[in-house]
Amino acid sequence: MLLFAPTPKPLSMGKTFIAMDTSNQVNFMYMQRALGLARQAEGRTSPNPMVGAVIVKDGRIVSEGYHRQAGEPHAELIAIQAARESLQGATMYVTLEPCAHYGRTPPCTDAIIAAGVAKVYYAIGDPNPCVDGKGHAQLEAAGIVVHVGLCADEARELNRPFLKYVKSGLPFVTAKFAMSLDGKIATRAGDSRWITNPASRRRVHELRNISDAILVGSGTVLADDPELTTRLDGDVRHPLRIVADSRGRSPISARIFDPSLPGKTVLATTGAACPKYCAELADRGVDVWVLPTDEKGRIVLPALLRELGQRGRLTLLVEGGSDLLGAFFAESLVDQVFAFVAPIIIGGKCAPGPVGGAGVQKLAEAIRLRFTQVETFGGDSLPTDGQNLCLRADVIMNTAK
């Protein structure tokens, strides 16, 4: 994983920066600053991207800003408005191509030109058809020197959900599961609380805090009766809670349907669910989505993802269980995996693993992953003395479909 994104340390405005070695390294430093600013809004900007901007004049940062949420000013405008001096001749570093169209907010290119900025570095282009090179062209037409590509890999990593959404209309899917060292998610009797330690479970809540939606199946509701809320201190976000339940098996009394919970809950079901059952949940404030079914009567998962995309949800955290995760992998719908591994052995042929379904017949058909990050909870390089491991991996090849 590219570790460019921790919350940036405050920088004193007006202080001259000493060049590290070359101008390229200085430009890199400013763009890294912009990327760190953008990350502060992680999970808060959907359906917009995360964007940070830094404005430099005479070798010093004079202002900066980041896009906080959809409908609010973009990073470039925030940085321009925060300046306490003329920006004539200044350089702007921004993580995404400035927009050149009217949306919820005016074009950023107009503000940049009006401010007198002389040079703009942006990391990657915006594939949104309303932008897609138009911002670059408008800035150049106004006589501004434009550079593109600085820290491009980091910027693409930052906004992978947005880039996928613009291309496909679908959310970025993260599969999360916790398992023992021998690959079990519960004992043969179904006991699964708790496989991982408190630090690992806190990390899961951090993932929820930056996700637009979270999904479980009816089996998880029946077995664990979860709330799927975000339990962290401070300003937290509760993702849209979705129960995939094609036949309406989840009890109305389940905690996830409690109207007093913060946030919103959805029942994703099919025409096979009892209309009275759906009406009773609706009376409790639960949204009911009736989706198409496959040949086995199960929810068509791409239809569920399209529904989320149409509602502007860029990220989906799938927390299982094994049947639901198996279906997502089988249909090549997973983009990223977070696997929490506890240093315990459960054993047993009948104890379930994290990914169900039919699986593959040949190793050549296995789903290929690329590990991008390994986290430990407790500081050890290997899980010892009760410490857990979290493996983050990108799906690079899924031939299971």
C-alpha positions as CSV (number, residue, x, y, z in Angstrom):
1,M,0.0,0.0,0.0
2,L,1.2,3.5,-0.8
3,L,1.5,5.2,2.6
4,F,1.1,8.8,1.3
5,A,-2.2,9.5,3.0
6,P,-2.0,10.0,6.8
7,T,-3.5,13.3,8.0
8,P,-0.9,15.9,7.2
9,K,0.9,17.7,9.9
10,P,0.1,21.4,10.1
11,L,2.4,23.6,8.1
12,S,3.0,27.2,9.0
13,M,1.8,29.5,6.3
14,G,4.3,32.0,5.0
15,K,7.4,30.1,5.8
16,T,9.8,29.5,2.9
17,F,10.6,25.9,2.1
18,I,14.1,24.9,1.4
19,A,14.5,22.9,-1.8
20,M,15.3,19.2,-1.0
21,D,17.5,18.5,-4.0
22,T,15.6,19.5,-7.2
23,S,12.5,21.3,-8.2
24,N,10.9,18.0,-9.0
25,Q,11.3,16.9,-5.4
26,V,9.8,20.1,-4.1
27,N,6.8,19.7,-6.5
28,F,6.5,16.1,-5.3
29,M,6.4,17.3,-1.7
30,Y,3.6,19.8,-2.4
31,M,1.5,17.2,-4.3
32,Q,2.0,14.8,-1.4
33,R,0.6,17.5,0.8
34,A,-2.4,17.8,-1.4
35,L,-3.0,14.1,-1.4
36,G,-2.9,14.0,2.4
37,L,-5.4,16.8,2.6
38,A,-7.7,15.0,0.2
39,R,-7.6,11.8,2.3
40,Q,-9.1,13.7,5.3
41,A,-12.5,13.5,3.6
42,E,-12.3,9.7,3.0
43,G,-15.8,8.3,3.0
44,R,-17.5,11.7,3.0
45,T,-17.5,12.9,-0.6
46,S,-19.6,10.4,-2.5
47,P,-20.5,10.5,-5.4
48,N,-17.6,13.0,-5.8
49,P,-13.9,12.2,-5.7
50,M,-11.6,13.1,-2.8
51,V,-9.5,16.2,-3.9
52,G,-6.9,18.3,-2.2
53,A,-5.3,21.5,-3.3
54,V,-2.2,23.5,-2.2
55,I,-1.3,26.9,-3.5
56,V,2.4,28.0,-3.4
57,K,3.9,31.4,-4.0
58,D,7.5,32.5,-3.7
59,G,8.5,29.1,-2.3
60,R,5.9,29.0,0.5
61,I,2.4,27.6,1.0
62,V,0.0,30.5,1.0
63,S,-3.3,28.5,1.2
64,E,-4.7,25.0,0.9
65,G,-8.0,23.2,1.1
66,Y,-9.8,19.9,0.3
67,H,-13.3,18.9,-0.8
68,R,-15.3,17.9,2.2
69,Q,-18.5,16.5,0.8
70,A,-20.8,16.6,-2.2
71,G,-22.5,20.0,-2.7
72,E,-19.8,21.9,-0.9
73,P,-17.0,23.9,-2.7
74,H,-14.3,22.1,-4.4
75,A,-10.8,21.9,-3.1
76,E,-9.5,24.5,-5.6
77,L,-12.1,27.1,-4.6
78,I,-11.6,26.5,-0.9
79,A,-7.8,27.1,-1.3
80,I,-8.3,30.2,-3.4
81,Q,-10.8,31.7,-0.9
82,A,-8.5,30.8,2.0
83,A,-5.6,33.0,0.6
84,R,-4.9,36.2,2.5
85,E,-2.8,37.7,-0.3
86,S,-2.8,38.0,-4.1
87,L,-2.4,34.7,-6.0
88,Q,-1.0,36.4,-9.1
89,G,1.8,34.2,-10.4
90,A,1.2,31.5,-7.8
91,T,1.3,27.7,-8.5
92,M,-1.5,25.3,-7.6
93,Y,-1.0,21.6,-6.9
94,V,-4.3,19.7,-7.1
95,T,-4.9,15.9,-7.0
96,L,-7.4,15.8,-9.8
97,E,-8.0,17.8,-13.0
98,P,-10.0,21.0,-12.2
99,C,-13.5,20.9,-13.5
100,A,-14.7,23.2,-16.2
101,H,-18.5,22.8,-16.0
102,Y,-21.4,23.9,-13.8
103,G,-22.6,21.2,-11.5
104,R,-23.6,21.8,-7.9
105,T,-20.8,24.3,-7.8
106,P,-19.3,26.7,-10.5
107,P,-16.3,25.6,-12.6
108,C,-13.0,25.6,-10.7
109,T,-11.1,26.6,-13.9
110,D,-12.9,30.0,-13.8
111,A,-11.8,30.6,-10.3
112,I,-8.2,29.6,-10.9
113,I,-8.0,31.9,-14.0
114,A,-9.6,34.8,-12.2
115,A,-7.2,34.4,-9.2
116,G,-4.2,34.9,-11.4
117,V,-2.6,31.5,-10.8
118,A,0.2,31.0,-13.3
119,K,0.9,27.3,-13.1
120,V,-1.1,24.2,-12.2
121,Y,0.1,20.7,-11.4
122,Y,-2.6,18.1,-11.3
123,A,-2.0,14.4,-10.7
124,I,-4.6,12.7,-12.9
125,G,-7.3,13.6,-15.3
126,D,-11.0,13.4,-14.4
127,P,-12.7,10.8,-16.5
128,N,-16.1,12.3,-15.9
129,P,-17.3,13.2,-19.4
130,C,-18.2,16.7,-18.2
131,V,-14.5,17.2,-17.5
132,D,-12.1,14.7,-19.2
133,G,-9.5,17.1,-20.6
134,K,-11.8,20.2,-20.8
135,G,-10.4,21.6,-17.6
136,H,-6.8,21.2,-18.8
137,A,-7.6,22.8,-22.2
138,Q,-9.4,25.8,-20.6
139,L,-6.5,26.5,-18.3
140,E,-4.0,26.3,-21.1
141,A,-6.2,28.5,-23.3
142,A,-6.0,31.2,-20.5
143,G,-2.2,31.1,-20.7
144,I,-1.7,29.0,-17.5
145,V,1.2,26.5,-17.6
146,V,-0.3,23.0,-16.9
147,H,1.5,19.9,-15.8
148,V,-0.2,16.5,-15.4
149,G,1.1,13.2,-14.0
150,L,2.8,14.2,-10.7
151,C,2.1,11.5,-8.2
152,A,-0.4,9.9,-10.6
153,D,-0.2,6.4,-9.1
154,E,-1.0,7.7,-5.6
155,A,-3.8,9.8,-6.9
156,R,-5.4,6.8,-8.7
157,E,-5.1,4.7,-5.6
158,L,-6.7,7.5,-3.6
159,N,-9.8,7.7,-5.9
160,R,-10.1,4.1,-7.1
161,P,-13.8,4.0,-6.1
162,F,-14.6,7.2,-8.0
163,L,-12.7,6.1,-11.0
164,K,-14.5,2.7,-11.1
165,Y,-17.9,4.5,-10.5
166,V,-17.4,6.9,-13.4
167,K,-16.4,4.1,-15.7
168,S,-19.0,1.5,-14.7
169,G,-21.7,3.2,-12.6
170,L,-20.9,0.5,-9.9
171,P,-19.5,0.9,-6.4
172,F,-16.1,-0.3,-5.4
173,V,-16.5,-3.6,-3.5
174,T,-14.4,-4.6,-0.5
175,A,-14.8,-8.1,0.9
176,K,-14.0,-8.3,4.6
177,F,-13.7,-11.4,6.8
178,A,-12.0,-12.6,10.0
179,M,-10.6,-16.1,10.2
180,S,-8.4,-18.4,12.3
181,L,-4.9,-19.3,11.1
182,D,-6.4,-22.5,9.6
183,G,-9.0,-20.6,7.6
184,K,-12.1,-21.0,9.8
185,I,-14.7,-18.3,10.5
186,A,-16.6,-20.2,13.2
187,T,-16.5,-23.5,15.1
188,R,-18.5,-26.5,13.8
189,A,-21.2,-25.4,16.3
190,G,-21.3,-21.9,14.7
191,D,-19.6,-20.0,17.5
192,S,-17.7,-17.0,15.9
193,R,-17.5,-14.4,18.7
194,W,-14.8,-13.4,18.8
195,I,-12.1,-14.8,16.5
196,T,-10.1,-11.6,16.4
197,N,-9.0,-9.2,19.1
198,P,-10.4,-5.8,20.0
199,A,-7.8,-3.9,18.0
200,S,-8.8,-5.9,14.9
201,R,-12.5,-5.2,15.5
202,R,-11.7,-1.5,15.9
203,R,-10.1,-1.6,12.5
204,V,-13.3,-3.0,11.1
205,H,-15.2,0.0,12.5
206,E,-12.7,2.3,10.8
207,L,-13.5,0.5,7.5
208,R,-17.2,1.1,8.2
209,N,-16.5,4.7,8.9
210,I,-15.2,5.3,5.4
211,S,-17.7,3.1,3.5
212,D,-20.9,4.3,1.9
213,A,-22.7,1.0,2.4
214,I,-22.3,-2.3,4.3
215,L,-23.8,-5.6,3.2
216,V,-24.6,-8.9,5.0
217,G,-26.8,-11.8,4.1
218,S,-29.8,-13.2,6.0
219,G,-27.6,-16.0,7.4
220,T,-25.5,-13.5,9.2
221,V,-28.6,-11.7,10.6
222,L,-29.9,-15.1,11.9
223,A,-26.6,-16.2,13.3
224,D,-25.2,-13.0,14.8
225,D,-28.0,-10.5,15.0
226,P,-25.6,-7.6,14.2
227,E,-26.3,-3.9,14.3
228,L,-23.7,-2.9,11.7
229,T,-23.2,0.5,13.2
230,T,-19.9,2.3,13.5
231,R,-18.7,2.3,17.0
232,L,-15.8,4.9,17.2
233,D,-15.3,8.0,19.2
234,G,-15.7,11.4,17.6
235,D,-17.3,12.3,14.3
236,V,-18.4,8.9,12.9
237,R,-20.4,7.9,9.9
238,H,-22.9,5.0,9.8
239,P,-22.9,3.4,6.4
240,L,-26.1,2.4,4.7
241,R,-26.9,-1.0,6.2
242,I,-28.2,-3.6,3.7
243,V,-29.5,-7.1,4.3
244,A,-29.5,-9.3,1.3
245,D,-32.5,-11.6,1.9
246,S,-34.2,-13.0,-1.2
247,R,-37.0,-14.8,0.7
248,G,-37.5,-12.5,3.8
249,R,-36.1,-14.9,6.4
250,S,-34.6,-12.2,8.7
251,P,-36.8,-11.6,11.7
252,I,-38.5,-8.2,12.0
253,S,-37.3,-8.1,15.6
254,A,-33.6,-8.3,14.4
255,R,-31.5,-5.5,15.8
256,I,-30.5,-4.3,12.4
257,F,-34.1,-3.3,11.8
258,D,-34.4,-1.3,15.1
259,P,-35.7,2.1,14.1
260,S,-33.7,3.7,16.9
261,L,-30.4,2.8,15.3
262,P,-28.5,5.7,13.8
263,G,-28.4,5.8,10.0
264,K,-30.5,3.9,7.6
265,T,-31.3,0.2,6.9
266,V,-32.3,-1.5,3.6
267,L,-33.8,-4.9,2.9
268,A,-32.7,-6.0,-0.5
269,T,-35.1,-8.8,-1.4
270,T,-37.1,-10.3,-4.3
271,G,-40.7,-10.9,-5.3
272,A,-40.5,-14.1,-3.2
273,A,-40.7,-12.1,0.1
274,C,-44.1,-11.8,1.7
275,P,-45.6,-8.4,1.0
276,K,-46.9,-8.1,4.5
277,Y,-43.4,-8.8,5.9
278,C,-42.0,-6.0,3.6
279,A,-44.8,-3.6,4.6
280,E,-44.1,-4.2,8.3
281,L,-40.4,-3.4,7.8
282,A,-41.3,-0.3,5.8
283,D,-43.4,0.8,8.8
284,R,-40.3,0.5,10.9
285,G,-38.4,2.9,8.6
286,V,-36.6,0.2,6.6
287,D,-36.3,0.8,2.8
288,V,-37.3,-2.2,0.8
289,W,-35.6,-2.8,-2.6
290,V,-37.2,-5.6,-4.7
291,L,-34.6,-6.8,-7.1
292,P,-34.5,-9.4,-9.9
293,T,-33.5,-13.0,-9.3
294,D,-31.3,-15.5,-10.9
295,E,-32.2,-19.0,-11.9
296,K,-31.9,-20.2,-8.3
297,G,-34.1,-17.4,-6.9
298,R,-31.2,-15.4,-5.4
299,I,-30.8,-11.7,-5.7
300,V,-28.9,-10.7,-8.9
301,L,-25.9,-9.1,-7.3
302,P,-25.0,-6.8,-10.2
303,A,-28.6,-5.4,-10.0
304,L,-27.9,-4.6,-6.3
305,L,-24.7,-2.9,-7.2
306,R,-26.4,-0.9,-9.9
307,E,-29.0,0.2,-7.5
308,L,-26.3,1.5,-5.1
309,G,-24.5,3.2,-8.0
310,Q,-27.7,5.0,-9.1
311,R,-28.0,6.3,-5.5
312,G,-24.5,7.7,-5.6
313,R,-22.8,5.1,-3.3
314,L,-19.2,4.7,-4.3
315,T,-18.1,2.0,-1.8
316,L,-19.6,-1.2,-0.5
317,L,-18.2,-3.2,2.4
318,V,-19.3,-6.9,2.2
319,E,-19.0,-8.5,5.6
320,G,-20.3,-11.9,4.8
321,G,-21.1,-14.6,5.6
322,S,-19.5,-17.3,3.5
323,D,-22.4,-17.8,1.1
324,L,-22.7,-14.1,0.2
325,L,-18.9,-13.7,-0.1
326,G,-18.8,-16.8,-2.3
327,A,-21.4,-15.4,-4.6
328,F,-19.5,-12.1,-4.9
329,F,-16.2,-13.9,-5.8
330,A,-18.0,-16.3,-8.1
331,E,-19.4,-13.4,-10.1
332,S,-16.1,-11.4,-10.2
333,L,-17.6,-8.5,-8.2
334,V,-14.9,-8.0,-5.6
335,D,-12.2,-5.3,-6.0
336,Q,-10.4,-5.5,-2.7
337,V,-10.1,-7.9,0.3
338,F,-9.4,-7.2,3.9
339,A,-8.6,-10.6,5.6
340,F,-8.1,-10.5,9.4
341,V,-6.2,-13.5,10.6
342,A,-6.1,-14.5,14.2
343,P,-3.3,-16.8,15.6
344,I,-5.7,-19.6,16.7
345,I,-6.5,-23.0,15.3
346,I,-10.2,-24.0,15.2
347,G,-10.0,-27.2,13.2
348,G,-12.9,-29.5,12.2
349,K,-14.0,-30.6,8.8
350,C,-17.4,-29.1,9.4
351,A,-16.2,-25.7,10.6
352,P,-16.9,-23.1,7.9
353,G,-14.4,-21.1,5.9
354,P,-14.9,-17.4,4.8
355,V,-15.7,-18.0,1.1
356,G,-18.5,-20.4,0.4
357,G,-20.1,-21.5,-2.9
358,A,-18.9,-24.1,-5.3
359,G,-15.4,-22.8,-5.5
360,V,-13.0,-23.7,-8.3
361,Q,-12.1,-27.1,-9.6
362,K,-8.5,-26.3,-10.6
363,L,-5.8,-24.2,-9.1
364,A,-5.4,-22.4,-12.4
365,E,-8.9,-21.0,-11.9
366,A,-8.1,-19.6,-8.5
367,I,-8.8,-15.9,-7.8
368,R,-5.5,-14.1,-7.8
369,L,-4.7,-11.3,-5.3
370,R,-1.9,-8.8,-5.0
371,F,-1.1,-8.0,-1.4
372,T,-0.8,-4.2,-0.9
373,Q,-0.6,-3.9,2.8
374,V,0.0,-6.0,5.9
375,E,-1.0,-4.6,9.3
376,T,-0.3,-6.0,12.7
377,F,-2.0,-5.1,15.9
378,G,0.6,-4.9,18.6
379,G,3.7,-4.0,16.6
380,D,4.9,-7.6,15.9
381,S,6.0,-8.6,12.5
382,L,4.2,-11.9,12.9
383,P,1.1,-12.6,14.9
384,T,2.3,-13.8,18.3
385,D,1.0,-13.7,21.8
386,G,-2.6,-13.1,20.6
387,Q,-1.7,-10.4,18.1
388,N,-3.7,-10.4,14.9
389,L,-2.8,-9.8,11.3
390,C,-4.7,-7.8,8.7
391,L,-4.0,-8.6,5.0
392,R,-5.2,-6.1,2.5
393,A,-5.1,-7.3,-1.1
394,D,-6.4,-6.2,-4.5
395,V,-8.2,-8.6,-6.8
396,I,-6.1,-8.8,-10.0
397,M,-7.6,-11.9,-11.6
398,N,-10.9,-13.6,-10.9
399,T,-11.4,-16.7,-13.1
400,A,-14.0,-18.2,-10.9
401,K,-16.9,-16.8,-12.9
